Every structure is written in structure tokens, then in C-alpha cells.
Amino acid sequence: MSDIRYVKVPSGGTKKQRWAVCPGCGFERWIFATCSGWCVPCTRKQDGLKRRGGHSRINPDTGYVRVSIYPPDPLVCMGGKNHWVTEHRLVMARHLGRPLTSKEIVHHLNGVRNANRIENLVLTTLKKHEHRTLYWAQAKKIKELEDELSLLQ
């Protein structure tokens, strides 16, 4: 039988907690009596099999898909203090089998920031990335001008 305790909650009442051991990793801690017993990293690991890592969402500022990663994932060092990493960097790191350095840039070949298939990604340096992006933007502009010119003729 597990140990039971009651703790005060901010609303002014008390809640029942029990001592539990995570069935995934063996981590021991107090949890609320209604919880499953799985720790957060193990729960995210199980969910990640379905959702490619953890809670994923699109960053409204950049348009990149962000994924949360937690231990025991070997690439957890790529996440910041809040455990978020951009999905395209995580996909490339898993493909290479190692964490990426901050100097390595992952470029989307088709320019779509949420198209994170490995076939659409290429690893590059900052200098090569700037050159590739500028070349792509110029080619797109030339195509637009050619289309406009053909309409005028």
C-alpha cells in the first residue's frame, strides 16, 4: 500500500496525494491521487511516438514548428531551458544521429517552414545558407518578372 498525504492547494482546500513509482523509469515522487503515476518525461516519450517528440506548436513569430523534448531523449541538449527545439533541427539531428551545433543551419529546400520531411531539409553553414536563400529569392523574383512580361506582350 502506498503512503498517503494531504496538501493545501491555493484555492484554500486540501488534496490527497500518494507516493508513486513511475512504471517507465522507476522515478519516485508524490503525485495527486487522480494522476496515472507516469512521470512527465515518460508520458511525453510515450506521446512522442505519436506526435514526433512532445507538444508541438508553430511559433507565431517565425512560423517554425517547435517540439518539446525531455530526458531520456539523447538530443535533449538541443532544447533550451524550456525544452523546446525547432522540429526541422530535431529531424536533421535524428537523421544524423547526433546533436547539431549552433553553427549548423538546417535549410528548407522548398522554403516552407513547416515542411519538415528529411527529403526537404539540407544541413549547411550560415554563409552558404545566406547565399542559397538570396539565390532562391532572386530566382523567384526573376520568375515573377518573366510572368509579368509575358502578360504584357
Secondary structure as UniProt FT lines:
FT   STRAND          4..8
FT   TURN            10..11
FT   STRAND          14..21
FT   TURN            23..25
FT   STRAND          28..32
FT   TURN            33..34
FT   HELIX           40..51
FT   TURN            52..53
FT   STRAND          56..58
FT   TURN            60..62
FT   STRAND          65..68
FT   TURN            71..72
FT   TURN            74..75
FT   HELIX           76..78
FT   TURN            81..82
FT   STRAND          84..86
FT   HELIX           87..96
FT   TURN            102..103
FT   STRAND          105..108
FT   TURN            109..110
FT   TURN            113..114
FT   HELIX           118..120
FT   STRAND          121..124
FT   HELIX           126..152
//
